[in-house]
């Protein structure tokens, strides 16, 4: 179920934690990577995400 743009929750995926739509990458991983000092570009490359997906994770985390 999409709960926000680019963010899904499904009990069958990562025990229902929020993930980037179409992936198993948890929102907390994206936000934590950015908080840990990675740039948006580095996160985009490391996790093969779009900038829109990263922005969606940040918006959801607020």
C-alpha positions, 0 to 999 in steps of 0.5 A: 500500500502506497502511504506517501509518494514513492513509499510503500508499506507491505507486511510481506516486505521488510516486516511492514517497515516503510520502503521505497516503492518497488524496492526493499530499501527501507526509508530509515536506510536512506535517511540514515545514510543522508544523516551520516554524511552521504550526499543525495547523489551518493545515495542515488548511486549507492542504492540505485534510486531516483532523486524523487525517491530520495525526496519522498523518503525525506518527506515521509520521515518528517 
